[in-house]
Amino acid sequence: MENNNLIIIKEGSTKFYIHERDLDSIPSKSMSIFYNKKMIINRDISNLAIQVYSKLYKQDLVMVDSMAASGISSIRLLKECNNIRKIYINDINPMAVELIKKNIKLNNLDKKSFQIEVSRKDANYLFSEIAQKNYILKNEYNQKPNVISIDPFGTPNLYINSAFNAIQREKGLMCITATDTAVLHGVRPKACLRKYMSKSLKSDYCKEIGARILIFFASRIANVNKIGIKPLLTFSSGHFIRIFLLTYKSKANISKDFKKYGYIIHCKCGYRTINDNNILKIPKICPTCHSSDKFDFAGPLWLGELHDEMFLKELIIQNNNSDYQNKRINKVLNFALDELNMPISYYNIHKLCQNLKLQNVPKIDVILNSIKQKGFVASRTHFDPLAIKTNMDIDSIKQFLKTL
Ligand SMILES: C[S@@+](CC[C@H](N)C(=O)[O-])C[C@H]1O[C@@H](n2cnc3c(N)ncnc32)[C@H](O)[C@@H]1O
């Protein structure tokens, strides 16, 4: 690969090469080496999350970036986070591996004290190799990775099992991206059953359903590997979902988490309810529209919390103290904080007002305050800036919107 078809671009404090011909391409598999500048928010949040994880759980990092493409995420992390002991930077594409090596040199990272291992392997092979090495050589220099990142094209489903086999079983951080949102958001429910063993559902709150299916799937695969998970952060934006899961190994707690697997039942009229304890029970009659034949469901999926409060609060501080000071990230994190302990699913206010043929859409903050004054709970949600979460039922919300 000649340098003359490479150009240098910058992301934050990091400069790196990409192929000139990839610069204006629509991000896809057909690029010679994948780079998506719109995913900068994903990389910013990932870096913040890994730094906060390292601080809160007192971990020196041994990290695997299993699908690194140009290496931008790892290189940024190496420059922005100061307690990395070792990092594996891997991609199956040989051109990507060559570029990763160039980008490490460009940023003078080859002269630093941490260990960098660049490889061209199938991610599953790499995870298995790491796990195998750990079985054979159990010593402090061969610590299991405590952070693993999976960032494939489309579904991550094929890689999750071997990744959980490789990760530190107590207080490890598993970071998983899915970009097959048509599958998880209910456009292709049969594909979802095939890939995630769960039925997705097209609805106004499909983004939350998709994220909960991904967490459910990752959690079940973790359980098979004698690991439980706790979501620290769930981030759904545009065409991707990224989840950050903390691992634990208490079998008793893993069994308790079975209560967090269940279903969402949805009626076409907008009524929705949940079935917990992993049992699907469709009601005979909808309490809102009184029909019996308009029900559908999504699941099994994760019914537990999507984020951890302490983790979110630290992330907000970290973002405000960082060079990014990103307002969009701040908004996402504050909405995520707001949606903690709230009912599952949300209502898009603009769509509801449109259906009710209301001339004016009231301000979301005005709606939230009025609902709270009536004694209900209400919050924003990071899944949709035009939506609210509340325990007020759909009919009451509609009646109430007409009065505002
Ligand atoms: C979406 S891109 C990753 C983007 C990158 N993490 C970033 O932040 O720019 C997916 C990458 O996964 C690589 N890949 C696809 N299948 C793989 C596999 N089985 N093992 C390892 N890498 C793989 C592709 O070559 C591609 O570079």
The ligand as a Tripos MOL2 file, in Angstrom:
@<TRIPOS>MOLECULE
LIG
   27    29     1     0     0
SMALL
NO_CHARGES

@<TRIPOS>ATOM
      1 C1        -18.0110   -1.4520   11.2910 C.3       1 LIG1
      2 S1        -16.3510   -1.7880   10.9380 S.3       1 LIG1
      3 C2        -15.5240   -1.3980   12.4250 C.3       1 LIG1
      4 C3        -15.3440    0.0530   12.6390 C.3       1 LIG1
      5 C4        -14.3220    0.4450   13.6810 C.3       1 LIG1
      6 N1        -14.5320   -0.2230   14.9620 N.3       1 LIG1
      7 C5        -14.2870    1.9610   13.8630 C.2       1 LIG1
      8 O1        -14.5010    2.4580   14.9980 O.co2     1 LIG1
      9 O2        -14.0390    2.6680   12.8770 O.co2     1 LIG1
     10 C6        -16.3200   -3.5380   10.9450 C.3       1 LIG1
     11 C7        -14.9270   -4.1260   10.7440 C.3       1 LIG1
     12 O3        -15.0100   -5.5200   11.0930 O.3       1 LIG1
     13 C8        -14.1090   -6.2340   10.2550 C.3       1 LIG1
     14 N2        -14.5580   -7.6470   10.3050 N.ar      1 LIG1
     15 C9        -15.6300   -8.2010    9.6770 C.ar      1 LIG1
     16 N3        -15.7410   -9.4980   10.0150 N.ar      1 LIG1
     17 C10       -14.7300   -9.7590   10.8850 C.ar      1 LIG1
     18 C11       -14.3380  -10.9170   11.6040 C.ar      1 LIG1
     19 N4        -14.9910  -12.0690   11.4870 N.pl3     1 LIG1
     20 N5        -13.2710  -10.8330   12.4170 N.ar      1 LIG1
     21 C12       -12.5650   -9.6640   12.5500 C.ar      1 LIG1
     22 N6        -12.9020   -8.5340   11.8780 N.ar      1 LIG1
     23 C13       -13.9640   -8.5780   11.0660 C.ar      1 LIG1
     24 C14       -14.2390   -5.5630    8.9130 C.3       1 LIG1
     25 O4        -13.0870   -5.7910    8.1330 O.3       1 LIG1
     26 C15       -14.3930   -4.0920    9.3120 C.3       1 LIG1
     27 O5        -13.1630   -3.4160    9.2950 O.3       1 LIG1
@<TRIPOS>BOND
     1     1     2 1
     2     2     3 1
     3     2    10 1
     4     3     4 1
     5     4     5 1
     6     5     6 1
     7     5     7 1
     8     7     8 2
     9     7     9 1
    10    10    11 1
    11    11    12 1
    12    11    26 1
    13    12    13 1
    14    13    14 1
    15    13    24 1
    16    14    15 ar
    17    14    23 ar
    18    15    16 ar
    19    16    17 ar
    20    17    18 ar
    21    17    23 ar
    22    18    19 1
    23    18    20 ar
    24    20    21 ar
    25    21    22 ar
    26    22    23 ar
    27    24    25 1
    28    24    26 1
    29    26    27 1
@<TRIPOS>SUBSTRUCTURE
     1 LIG1         1 GROUP 0 **** ****
